[in-house]
Amino acid sequence: MFEVQHQQFKSARWWFARRKQIDTSPQYQRKGNLWKLEDRQSLIDTMINGYDMPKLYFADFTTIKSKLNEAGLRYAVVDGKQRLEAIFKFLANEMPLSDHFVLEEDSSIELAGLYYRDISEISTELAERVEEFPLPVVHVITDDSARIRELFLRLNKGLVLTGPEKRNAMIGGAPEVISEIAAHDFFSSSTSYKSDRGQDLNNAAKILAFELNNNLTDTKRKYLDKIVSDYRDNVDSLEYSKMKVYQNLDKLSLVFGKKDKILRSAGSIPAFYWFVRDVELDRIRFIRPFLESFYRYIGNEDNNIEVFRDISVDEYKRALRSVNDRWSHSLRVEILEEAFHKWLRSNDTKVSS
């Protein structure tokens, strides 16, 4: 079933009162808070000064039971998340008007920098321009994930979506598996890079590609998109590979600490994943101190670590410049394995090497 309904528009206040019944982060969505403060303030300026607003698209679960309603709420945002979040932040007094705001019909009324509560005290009529603004919400009635992902892509056709955002909205079972992998505690707890444009999803797709191929692969966007397309209906392979990824991410969580400084580069994750994947459990506890020493050495912070003298540091650095090439993944893992074995022997860890 797939039906688009243009119902009578409800006010911003009506939707704000029901904000807890709106899922703003369904799987096909881009991550929130991408708008800068100025962008959000500009939208409120638009509302107060009486300009129009583009349509918002909500999946409406009030009339049918849908497998898409994973959050168990009445609505889910298909398109318009940034606008909705801006309105809700303003009505919740979490952001003010711009310091440069001008009321076009009467510039003598000074509202610049004021919060919603302040405007309500100055002028009920002006506050109601936001409260009663008719949000142009289009209701989408469907239980078809392929159609709703296609709608999301079509609505965002003219926008600059990142590779992970587009991939996350593709058809088939792979986007869901990638999202589930990206939700693993390792990404939220251990990594220290920013992930506001889908970096976790990107790394999840890369390591899933490794497991699906049982080998290191290219991880450029074109190849990852092909993986998602090729495995769209291969549920068994996806589930089996997801299970292996979970097991290995559990291992990585044992290695790295909270917001670990070694994981501040998103591009390092796939190679670290494959390196840790094949380390025996009785050696896991030695990986973090080894990496600390290794990165001090290649960063020229400590040139006196004799054990790394014969390691191809220049080659490792060269590989870091092409982090999505198969040869780069392979070379970095190979160098890490060689350096780790030498480090173990030199530190007399009493672990057979």
C-alpha positions as a Markdown table, in Angstrom:
| # | Residue | x | y | z |
|---|---|---|---|---|
| 1 | Met | 0.0 | 0.0 | 0.0 |
| 2 | Phe | 1.2 | 3.5 | -0.8 |
| 3 | Glu | -1.0 | 6.6 | -0.6 |
| 4 | Val | -0.1 | 10.3 | -0.4 |
| 5 | Gln | -2.8 | 12.4 | 1.3 |
| 6 | His | -3.0 | 16.2 | 1.4 |
| 7 | Gln | -5.0 | 16.7 | 4.6 |
| 8 | Gln | -6.0 | 20.0 | 6.2 |
| 9 | Phe | -2.9 | 21.7 | 7.6 |
| 10 | Lys | -2.5 | 21.7 | 11.4 |
| 11 | Ser | -0.7 | 24.5 | 13.3 |
| 12 | Ala | 2.9 | 24.4 | 14.5 |
| 13 | Arg | 1.5 | 24.4 | 18.0 |
| 14 | Trp | -0.7 | 21.3 | 17.2 |
| 15 | Trp | 2.4 | 19.4 | 16.1 |
| 16 | Phe | 4.5 | 20.7 | 18.9 |
| 17 | Ala | 2.0 | 19.3 | 21.4 |
| 18 | Arg | 2.4 | 15.9 | 19.7 |
| 19 | Arg | 6.1 | 16.0 | 19.2 |
| 20 | Lys | 6.6 | 12.9 | 21.4 |
| 21 | Gln | 4.5 | 11.0 | 18.9 |
| 22 | Ile | 6.8 | 11.8 | 16.0 |
| 23 | Asp | 9.7 | 9.6 | 15.1 |
| 24 | Thr | 12.3 | 12.1 | 13.7 |
| 25 | Ser | 15.0 | 9.4 | 13.1 |
| 26 | Pro | 13.6 | 6.6 | 11.0 |
| 27 | Gln | 16.3 | 4.5 | 9.3 |
| 28 | Tyr | 16.1 | 6.3 | 5.9 |
| 29 | Gln | 16.6 | 9.7 | 7.5 |
| 30 | Arg | 19.7 | 11.8 | 7.5 |
| 31 | Lys | 21.1 | 12.7 | 10.9 |
| 32 | Gly | 19.6 | 15.6 | 12.8 |
| 33 | Asn | 21.1 | 19.0 | 13.8 |
| 34 | Leu | 22.8 | 19.5 | 10.4 |
| 35 | Trp | 21.3 | 23.0 | 10.1 |
| 36 | Lys | 23.4 | 25.7 | 11.7 |
| 37 | Leu | 21.8 | 28.1 | 14.2 |
| 38 | Glu | 21.5 | 30.7 | 11.5 |
| 39 | Asp | 19.5 | 28.3 | 9.3 |
| 40 | Arg | 17.0 | 27.5 | 12.0 |
| 41 | Gln | 16.6 | 31.2 | 12.9 |
| 42 | Ser | 16.0 | 32.0 | 9.3 |
| 43 | Leu | 13.1 | 29.6 | 9.2 |
| 44 | Ile | 11.4 | 31.3 | 12.2 |
| 45 | Asp | 12.0 | 34.6 | 10.5 |
| 46 | Thr | 10.1 | 33.2 | 7.5 |
| 47 | Met | 7.2 | 32.2 | 9.7 |
| 48 | Ile | 6.9 | 35.5 | 11.6 |
| 49 | Asn | 7.3 | 37.6 | 8.5 |
| 50 | Gly | 4.5 | 35.7 | 6.7 |
| 51 | Tyr | 6.4 | 33.8 | 4.0 |
| 52 | Asp | 5.6 | 30.4 | 2.7 |
| 53 | Met | 7.3 | 27.1 | 3.7 |
| 54 | Pro | 8.0 | 24.0 | 1.6 |
| 55 | Lys | 6.0 | 20.9 | 2.3 |
| 56 | Leu | 6.9 | 18.4 | 5.0 |
| 57 | Tyr | 6.3 | 14.7 | 4.5 |
| 58 | Phe | 5.3 | 12.4 | 7.4 |
| 59 | Ala | 4.6 | 8.7 | 7.3 |
| 60 | Asp | 1.2 | 8.4 | 9.0 |
| 61 | Phe | 0.6 | 5.3 | 11.1 |
| 62 | Thr | -2.7 | 6.4 | 12.6 |
| 63 | Thr | -4.8 | 4.4 | 10.1 |
| 64 | Ile | -2.9 | 1.3 | 9.4 |
| 65 | Lys | -0.5 | -1.1 | 11.2 |
| 66 | Ser | 2.8 | -0.8 | 9.4 |
| 67 | Lys | 6.0 | -2.8 | 9.8 |
| 68 | Leu | 7.8 | 0.5 | 9.1 |
| 69 | Asn | 6.6 | 1.9 | 12.5 |
| 70 | Glu | 9.6 | 0.6 | 14.5 |
| 71 | Ala | 9.3 | 3.3 | 17.1 |
| 72 | Gly | 5.7 | 2.6 | 17.8 |
| 73 | Leu | 4.7 | 6.2 | 17.3 |
| 74 | Arg | 1.9 | 7.8 | 15.3 |
| 75 | Tyr | 4.1 | 9.6 | 12.8 |
| 76 | Ala | 7.6 | 9.4 | 11.3 |
| 77 | Val | 9.4 | 12.2 | 9.3 |
| 78 | Val | 10.1 | 11.4 | 5.7 |
| 79 | Asp | 11.2 | 14.9 | 4.7 |
| 80 | Gly | 11.4 | 18.1 | 6.6 |
| 81 | Lys | 13.3 | 17.0 | 9.7 |
| 82 | Gln | 15.5 | 20.1 | 9.9 |
| 83 | Arg | 12.5 | 22.4 | 9.6 |
| 84 | Leu | 10.5 | 20.5 | 12.3 |
| 85 | Glu | 13.4 | 20.5 | 14.7 |
| 86 | Ala | 14.0 | 24.2 | 14.2 |
| 87 | Ile | 10.3 | 25.0 | 15.0 |
| 88 | Phe | 10.3 | 22.7 | 18.0 |
| 89 | Lys | 13.5 | 24.2 | 19.4 |
| 90 | Phe | 12.1 | 27.7 | 19.1 |
| 91 | Leu | 8.7 | 26.9 | 20.8 |
| 92 | Ala | 10.7 | 25.1 | 23.5 |
| 93 | Asn | 12.7 | 28.2 | 24.2 |
| 94 | Glu | 15.9 | 26.4 | 23.2 |
| 95 | Met | 16.9 | 29.1 | 20.6 |
| 96 | Pro | 16.2 | 32.8 | 20.1 |
| 97 | Leu | 15.5 | 34.8 | 17.0 |
| 98 | Ser | 18.6 | 36.0 | 15.1 |
| 99 | Asp | 20.4 | 39.1 | 16.5 |
| 100 | His | 19.7 | 40.6 | 13.0 |
| 101 | Phe | 15.9 | 39.8 | 12.9 |
| 102 | Val | 13.8 | 42.6 | 11.5 |
| 103 | Leu | 9.9 | 42.6 | 11.6 |
| 104 | Glu | 9.4 | 43.8 | 8.0 |
| 105 | Glu | 6.0 | 45.5 | 8.6 |
| 106 | Asp | 7.3 | 47.5 | 11.6 |
| 107 | Ser | 11.0 | 47.7 | 12.1 |
| 108 | Ser | 10.5 | 49.8 | 15.3 |
| 109 | Ile | 9.4 | 46.6 | 17.1 |
| 110 | Glu | 12.6 | 45.1 | 18.4 |
| 111 | Leu | 12.5 | 41.3 | 18.5 |
| 112 | Ala | 16.1 | 40.5 | 17.6 |
| 113 | Gly | 17.7 | 38.0 | 19.9 |
| 114 | Leu | 14.5 | 37.3 | 21.8 |
| 115 | Tyr | 13.2 | 33.9 | 22.8 |
| 116 | Tyr | 9.6 | 32.7 | 22.2 |
| 117 | Arg | 8.6 | 33.4 | 25.8 |
| 118 | Asp | 9.9 | 37.0 | 25.5 |
| 119 | Ile | 7.9 | 37.6 | 22.3 |
| 120 | Ser | 4.8 | 36.2 | 24.0 |
| 121 | Glu | 5.1 | 38.8 | 26.7 |
| 122 | Ile | 5.6 | 41.6 | 24.1 |
| 123 | Ser | 3.0 | 40.6 | 21.6 |
| 124 | Thr | 0.6 | 37.7 | 21.7 |
| 125 | Glu | -0.2 | 38.3 | 18.0 |
| 126 | Leu | 3.4 | 38.0 | 16.9 |
| 127 | Ala | 3.9 | 34.9 | 19.0 |
| 128 | Glu | 0.8 | 33.3 | 17.5 |
| 129 | Arg | 2.3 | 33.8 | 14.0 |
| 130 | Val | 4.6 | 30.9 | 14.9 |
| 131 | Glu | 2.2 | 29.0 | 17.1 |
| 132 | Glu | -0.6 | 29.1 | 14.5 |
| 133 | Phe | 1.5 | 28.8 | 11.4 |
| 134 | Pro | -0.1 | 26.1 | 9.3 |
| 135 | Leu | 2.6 | 23.5 | 8.7 |
| 136 | Pro | 2.2 | 22.0 | 5.2 |
| 137 | Val | 2.4 | 18.4 | 6.2 |
| 138 | Val | 1.7 | 15.8 | 3.6 |
| 139 | His | 0.7 | 12.4 | 5.0 |
| 140 | Val | 2.1 | 9.2 | 3.5 |
| 141 | Ile | 0.2 | 6.0 | 4.2 |
| 142 | Thr | 2.3 | 3.0 | 3.5 |
| 143 | Asp | 3.7 | -0.3 | 4.7 |
| 144 | Asp | 6.2 | -0.5 | 1.8 |
| 145 | Ser | 9.8 | 0.3 | 2.8 |
| 146 | Ala | 11.0 | 0.4 | -0.8 |
| 147 | Arg | 8.4 | 3.1 | -1.8 |
| 148 | Ile | 9.1 | 5.3 | 1.2 |
| 149 | Arg | 12.9 | 5.1 | 0.7 |
| 150 | Glu | 12.3 | 6.0 | -3.0 |
| 151 | Leu | 10.2 | 9.0 | -1.9 |
| 152 | Phe | 12.9 | 10.2 | 0.4 |
| 153 | Leu | 15.5 | 10.0 | -2.4 |
| 154 | Arg | 13.2 | 11.8 | -4.8 |
| 155 | Leu | 12.4 | 14.6 | -2.4 |
| 156 | Asn | 16.1 | 15.1 | -1.7 |
| 157 | Lys | 17.2 | 14.8 | -5.3 |
| 158 | Gly | 18.3 | 18.4 | -5.4 |
| 159 | Leu | 20.1 | 18.4 | -2.1 |
| 160 | Val | 23.7 | 17.4 | -1.3 |
| 161 | Leu | 23.2 | 14.1 | 0.5 |
| 162 | Thr | 26.4 | 12.2 | 1.5 |
| 163 | Gly | 27.1 | 8.7 | 0.2 |
| 164 | Pro | 26.0 | 7.1 | 3.5 |
| 165 | Glu | 22.8 | 9.1 | 3.6 |
| 166 | Lys | 21.9 | 8.0 | 0.0 |
| 167 | Arg | 22.9 | 4.4 | 0.7 |
| 168 | Asn | 20.8 | 4.4 | 3.9 |
| 169 | Ala | 17.7 | 5.2 | 1.8 |
| 170 | Met | 18.4 | 2.5 | -0.8 |
| 171 | Ile | 16.0 | -0.4 | -1.3 |
| 172 | Gly | 16.6 | -3.9 | 0.3 |
| 173 | Gly | 17.8 | -5.4 | 3.5 |
| 174 | Ala | 21.3 | -4.1 | 3.5 |
| 175 | Pro | 20.5 | -0.5 | 4.7 |
| 176 | Glu | 18.8 | -1.9 | 7.8 |
| 177 | Val | 21.7 | -4.2 | 8.6 |
| 178 | Ile | 24.1 | -1.3 | 8.1 |
| 179 | Ser | 22.0 | 0.9 | 10.5 |
| 180 | Glu | 22.0 | -1.9 | 13.1 |
| 181 | Ile | 25.8 | -2.3 | 12.9 |
| 182 | Ala | 26.2 | 1.5 | 13.2 |
| 183 | Ala | 24.1 | 1.4 | 16.4 |
| 184 | His | 26.7 | -0.9 | 18.1 |
| 185 | Asp | 28.1 | 0.6 | 21.3 |
| 186 | Phe | 31.6 | 0.6 | 19.8 |
| 187 | Phe | 30.7 | 3.5 | 17.5 |
| 188 | Ser | 28.9 | 5.6 | 20.2 |
| 189 | Ser | 31.4 | 4.8 | 23.0 |
| 190 | Ser | 34.9 | 4.2 | 21.6 |
| 191 | Thr | 35.2 | 6.4 | 18.4 |
| 192 | Ser | 36.2 | 10.0 | 18.8 |
| 193 | Tyr | 35.6 | 11.4 | 15.3 |
| 194 | Lys | 32.5 | 13.5 | 14.4 |
| 195 | Ser | 29.6 | 11.5 | 12.9 |
| 196 | Asp | 27.1 | 14.2 | 12.0 |
| 197 | Arg | 27.0 | 13.2 | 8.3 |
| 198 | Gly | 26.8 | 9.4 | 8.5 |
| 199 | Gln | 30.5 | 8.5 | 9.2 |
| 200 | Asp | 29.3 | 5.6 | 11.5 |
| 201 | Leu | 27.0 | 4.4 | 8.7 |
| 202 | Asn | 29.9 | 4.6 | 6.3 |
| 203 | Asn | 32.2 | 2.6 | 8.5 |
| 204 | Ala | 29.5 | 0.1 | 9.2 |
| 205 | Ala | 29.0 | -0.4 | 5.4 |
| 206 | Lys | 32.7 | -0.9 | 4.9 |
| 207 | Ile | 33.2 | -3.6 | 7.5 |
| 208 | Leu | 30.0 | -5.3 | 6.4 |
| 209 | Ala | 31.5 | -5.4 | 2.9 |
| 210 | Phe | 34.6 | -7.0 | 4.3 |
| 211 | Glu | 32.6 | -9.7 | 6.0 |
| 212 | Leu | 30.3 | -10.3 | 3.0 |
| 213 | Asn | 33.4 | -10.9 | 0.9 |
| 214 | Asn | 35.4 | -12.6 | 3.7 |
| 215 | Asn | 38.2 | -10.4 | 2.6 |
| 216 | Leu | 39.4 | -6.8 | 2.4 |
| 217 | Thr | 37.8 | -4.9 | -0.5 |
| 218 | Asp | 37.6 | -1.4 | -2.0 |
| 219 | Thr | 35.4 | 0.8 | 0.1 |
| 220 | Lys | 34.7 | 3.6 | -2.3 |
| 221 | Arg | 31.2 | 4.8 | -2.5 |
| 222 | Lys | 30.5 | 3.1 | -5.9 |
| 223 | Tyr | 31.6 | -0.3 | -4.5 |
| 224 | Leu | 29.6 | 0.1 | -1.3 |
| 225 | Asp | 26.5 | 1.1 | -3.2 |
| 226 | Lys | 27.0 | -2.0 | -5.4 |
| 227 | Ile | 27.2 | -4.2 | -2.3 |
| 228 | Val | 23.9 | -2.8 | -1.0 |
| 229 | Ser | 22.3 | -3.4 | -4.4 |
| 230 | Asp | 23.7 | -6.9 | -4.9 |
| 231 | Tyr | 22.6 | -8.1 | -1.5 |
| 232 | Arg | 19.2 | -6.4 | -1.3 |
| 233 | Asp | 17.4 | -9.7 | -1.1 |
| 234 | Asn | 20.1 | -12.0 | 0.3 |
| 235 | Val | 18.8 | -12.0 | 3.9 |
| 236 | Asp | 20.8 | -15.1 | 5.0 |
| 237 | Ser | 24.2 | -13.6 | 4.0 |
| 238 | Leu | 23.4 | -10.3 | 5.5 |
| 239 | Glu | 22.3 | -11.7 | 8.8 |
| 240 | Tyr | 25.3 | -14.1 | 9.0 |
| 241 | Ser | 27.8 | -11.3 | 8.2 |
| 242 | Lys | 26.0 | -8.9 | 10.7 |
| 243 | Met | 26.5 | -11.6 | 13.4 |
| 244 | Lys | 30.3 | -11.7 | 12.6 |
| 245 | Val | 30.5 | -8.0 | 12.6 |
| 246 | Tyr | 28.8 | -7.8 | 16.0 |
| 247 | Gln | 31.3 | -10.3 | 17.4 |
| 248 | Asn | 34.3 | -8.4 | 16.1 |
| 249 | Leu | 33.0 | -5.0 | 17.3 |
| 250 | Asp | 32.6 | -6.6 | 20.7 |
| 251 | Lys | 36.4 | -7.4 | 20.5 |
| 252 | Leu | 37.2 | -3.8 | 19.4 |
| 253 | Ser | 35.2 | -2.5 | 22.4 |
| 254 | Leu | 37.5 | -4.5 | 24.7 |
| 255 | Val | 40.6 | -2.9 | 23.0 |
| 256 | Phe | 39.6 | 0.8 | 22.9 |
| 257 | Gly | 38.6 | 3.1 | 25.7 |
| 258 | Lys | 35.8 | 5.7 | 25.8 |
| 259 | Lys | 36.2 | 8.3 | 23.0 |
| 260 | Asp | 39.6 | 6.8 | 22.3 |
| 261 | Lys | 42.1 | 9.3 | 20.8 |
| 262 | Ile | 43.5 | 6.6 | 18.5 |
| 263 | Leu | 40.0 | 6.4 | 16.9 |
| 264 | Arg | 39.8 | 10.1 | 16.0 |
| 265 | Ser | 40.0 | 9.4 | 12.3 |
| 266 | Ala | 37.0 | 7.7 | 10.7 |
| 267 | Gly | 39.2 | 6.4 | 7.9 |
| 268 | Ser | 41.3 | 4.2 | 10.4 |
| 269 | Ile | 38.4 | 2.1 | 11.6 |
| 270 | Pro | 38.1 | -0.5 | 8.8 |
| 271 | Ala | 41.8 | -1.4 | 8.9 |
| 272 | Phe | 41.8 | -1.6 | 12.7 |
| 273 | Tyr | 38.7 | -3.8 | 12.5 |
| 274 | Trp | 40.4 | -6.3 | 10.2 |
| 275 | Phe | 43.6 | -6.2 | 12.2 |
| 276 | Val | 41.8 | -6.8 | 15.6 |
| 277 | Arg | 39.5 | -9.4 | 14.0 |
| 278 | Asp | 42.3 | -11.9 | 13.6 |
| 279 | Val | 44.1 | -11.4 | 16.9 |
| 280 | Glu | 43.7 | -14.2 | 19.3 |
| 281 | Leu | 41.7 | -13.4 | 22.5 |
| 282 | Asp | 44.7 | -14.0 | 24.8 |
| 283 | Arg | 46.5 | -11.1 | 23.0 |
| 284 | Ile | 43.6 | -8.7 | 22.9 |
| 285 | Arg | 44.8 | -6.8 | 26.0 |
| 286 | Phe | 48.1 | -6.0 | 24.3 |
| 287 | Ile | 46.7 | -4.3 | 21.3 |
| 288 | Arg | 45.9 | -0.9 | 22.8 |
| 289 | Pro | 49.4 | -0.3 | 24.3 |
| 290 | Phe | 51.0 | -1.5 | 21.1 |
| 291 | Leu | 49.0 | 1.0 | 19.0 |
| 292 | Glu | 49.9 | 3.7 | 21.5 |
| 293 | Ser | 53.6 | 3.0 | 20.9 |
| 294 | Phe | 53.2 | 2.5 | 17.1 |
| 295 | Tyr | 51.4 | 5.8 | 16.6 |
| 296 | Arg | 53.8 | 7.7 | 18.7 |
| 297 | Tyr | 56.6 | 6.3 | 16.5 |
| 298 | Ile | 55.0 | 7.0 | 13.1 |
| 299 | Gly | 54.0 | 10.5 | 14.4 |
| 300 | Asn | 57.6 | 11.2 | 15.3 |
| 301 | Glu | 56.7 | 11.7 | 18.9 |
| 302 | Asp | 59.1 | 9.0 | 20.0 |
| 303 | Asn | 61.8 | 7.9 | 17.6 |
| 304 | Asn | 63.6 | 5.7 | 20.1 |
| 305 | Ile | 61.3 | 2.8 | 19.9 |
| 306 | Glu | 63.8 | 0.3 | 18.4 |
| 307 | Val | 61.3 | -2.4 | 17.7 |
| 308 | Phe | 59.7 | -0.4 | 14.9 |
| 309 | Arg | 63.0 | 0.5 | 13.2 |
| 310 | Asp | 62.4 | -2.0 | 10.3 |
| 311 | Ile | 58.8 | -1.2 | 9.9 |
| 312 | Ser | 57.7 | 0.5 | 6.6 |
| 313 | Val | 56.5 | 3.8 | 8.2 |
| 314 | Asp | 56.6 | 5.7 | 5.0 |
| 315 | Glu | 54.5 | 3.0 | 3.3 |
| 316 | Tyr | 52.0 | 3.1 | 6.2 |
| 317 | Lys | 51.7 | 6.9 | 5.8 |
| 318 | Arg | 51.3 | 6.6 | 2.0 |
| 319 | Ala | 48.4 | 4.1 | 2.6 |
| 320 | Leu | 46.7 | 6.6 | 4.9 |
| 321 | Arg | 46.3 | 8.9 | 1.9 |
| 322 | Ser | 44.1 | 6.4 | 0.1 |
| 323 | Val | 42.0 | 4.9 | 2.9 |
| 324 | Asn | 39.3 | 3.5 | 0.6 |
| 325 | Asp | 41.5 | 1.5 | -1.7 |
| 326 | Arg | 41.8 | -2.2 | -1.2 |
| 327 | Trp | 45.6 | -2.0 | -1.4 |
| 328 | Ser | 45.6 | 0.6 | 1.4 |
| 329 | His | 43.5 | -1.6 | 3.7 |
| 330 | Ser | 45.7 | -4.6 | 3.0 |
| 331 | Leu | 49.0 | -2.7 | 3.4 |
| 332 | Arg | 48.0 | -1.1 | 6.7 |
| 333 | Val | 46.8 | -4.4 | 8.1 |
| 334 | Glu | 49.9 | -6.2 | 7.0 |
| 335 | Ile | 52.2 | -3.5 | 8.6 |
| 336 | Leu | 50.1 | -3.5 | 11.8 |
| 337 | Glu | 50.4 | -7.3 | 12.1 |
| 338 | Glu | 54.1 | -7.3 | 11.5 |
| 339 | Ala | 54.7 | -4.5 | 14.0 |
| 340 | Phe | 52.4 | -6.1 | 16.6 |
| 341 | His | 54.4 | -9.4 | 16.5 |
| 342 | Lys | 57.7 | -7.6 | 16.8 |
| 343 | Trp | 56.3 | -5.5 | 19.7 |
| 344 | Leu | 55.1 | -8.6 | 21.5 |
| 345 | Arg | 58.5 | -10.3 | 21.2 |
| 346 | Ser | 60.3 | -7.2 | 22.4 |
| 347 | Asn | 58.1 | -6.7 | 25.4 |
| 348 | Asp | 58.5 | -10.3 | 26.5 |
| 349 | Thr | 54.7 | -10.7 | 27.0 |
| 350 | Lys | 55.0 | -14.4 | 27.2 |
| 351 | Val | 52.5 | -14.8 | 24.5 |
| 352 | Ser | 53.6 | -17.1 | 21.7 |
| 353 | Ser | 54.1 | -15.2 | 18.5 |
